Amino acid sequence: MKYRSALTLTLFALLLGCNASSPDEKLNATLPELSLEQILPKVEANPYCSPEMDSERLVGLGIRLMNEDEVLHGASRTLLASKAIQMARACLIMAAPRDTMSLCLLGGIVGSRQKDYDKSEAFNYIAYAAQHNESCAEAGLYDIYNLGKLDQPANKALAMAWLERAARHGDEDSQQEMLRSSEQDNFPLAYAWARTLDDAQRLEALKRKMSPQQLAEGEQHYTRLLSQLPSKQDLEQALRQNVILLGTGDIYYDYPEVFAGMSPEQQHAFVAQLVDMQDRYPKFHTRGQLVAYALISRLVQSTGPAVDLWQDPALQAVLEDDDLSVEDSVAKAKILLAKRTP
């Protein structure tokens, strides 16, 4: 624990004392120089994905297929690459030139199925994404170097450098680990991360142990850290985009007709409407409810933006019932709509 905390303090001091890009450039230089042409294998279209699709649909479908694999195979899913995983891999490879976050997902599914895929394939996906500032990949490199995975030698100092970078780029799990690794014997640094995470309980516990000088140092660390972290607005926008990806994949997987005739921009706007509704209506919160809304909206209006169904109390009750399946919600909505048809 003391070794890790000392490493963390050294890295943090380095980052604060240098140009913001300098430590990132040094870390990038520890990785092989790779191009997408080198790391992405050729893949064929499958029943769900084709290269001409927009990246939002491709990533969303890749995630949905990964979920299907988990449902079908559970804990044994990493023993072999199922048909769903093979298709998910292809979808994400097609998306990668336009969405480097997909490489994090690729690294995960390939790296955990080493009977079917090379370890180098998984490492190269993660390395390329990390070089392009994807915090999920930076966190992945922490795990790889901390434990010596994917044929990479364990390197604690390098692991901690990638952990700090992932935390600084907004990965909350990495921020939690930065706090945990420093709160025993590096109180100022732990204080800075506790404030960043708005962890009042751990912050108060730290304050009771800290001298006035350590508190002042912690405030300095926190102030400097704030200038390096993504804004709250940027993080919320990234989270919203992830939910849009999930919704797009869920709708297209089972009901591609919902997007018939839509451009990628119209498709994005349609799903974004539904996602934003989930913020306004707390009982409308599951992925299944979002899909049901999309289908019911299309029953009312076959083209254009999603229709506002919340003005009808009976339809609202159906949409907010998270015990109903998608099919049951749509069936109930059809009955209600039929009664309103002149």
Secondary structure, 3 states (H helix, E strand, C coil): CHHHHHHHHHHHHHHHHCCCCHHHHHHHCCCCCCCHHHHCCCCCCCCCCCCCCCHHHHHHHHHHHHHHHHHHHHHHHHHCCCHHHHHHHHHHHHHCCCCCHHHHHHHHHHHCCCCCCCHHHHHHHHHHHHHCCCHHHHHHHHHHHHHCCCCCCCCHHHHHHHHHHHHHCCCHHHHHHHHHHHCCCCHHHHHHHHHHCCCHHHHHHHHHHCCHHHHHHHHHHHHHHHCCCCCHHHHHHHHHHHHHHHHHHHHHHHCHHHHCCCCHHHHHHHHHHHHHHHHHCCCCCCHHHHHHHHHHHHHHCCCCCCCCCCCCHHHHHHHCCCCCCHHHHHHHHHHHHHHHCC
